[in-house]
């Protein structure tokens, strides 16, 4: 898995958008939208911007850390891609058989306890620090990719960018949902569609896993 546009930009953004429309993500999004009901457009935009920026920064820092940890194992590039492939394949199979909940651990403060928090910026930050449970397996897969990238010579900046883009895509559609009535109505349609997404998420991750294992076993990796 070379450090290409696909692995650093397209894949994180694609998985982030999938994570956004999964069932528990839709639920947390609707909770946030409901909280903002009745507020003026300026306050809505300010708070959703804090929410989106906080989540992107938080997840990006996790990616940078994973890359730094991976860089401690520069002598094991090919093994890293095999391990990464196994992680992708395992998570993909869990999605395919409907058992991804085993891996789905909500990260950050619980949204149910945030109703008493006062202050737009504070609440936006706390919402942003929460990673929906059903998106956690996707995040774990990308963190594994960042660590494997570190073992292949990727920089902390690369890990930060890839995971920050995942966090941004996981939250960015919320901006439209908060500001536009038509987008809010589209959330109901997405909630129905989301029931079919775990299968395609699993198929994508399983395919990536098989490719990464093949890459680690058979591809030639030039010295850095």
Buried (B, 14 or more C-beta within 10 A) or exposed (E): BEBEEEBBEEBBBBBBBBBBBBBBBBBBBBBBBEBBEEBEEEEBBBBBBBBBBBBBBBBBBBBBBBBBBBBEBEEBBBBBBBBBBBBBBBBBBBBBEEEBBEBBEBBBBEBEEBEEBEEBEEBBBBBBBBBBBBBBBBBBBBBBBBBBBBBBBBBBEBBBBBBBBBBBBBBBBBBBBBBEEEBBEBBEEBBEEBEEBBEEBBEBBBEBBBBBBEBBEEEEBEEE
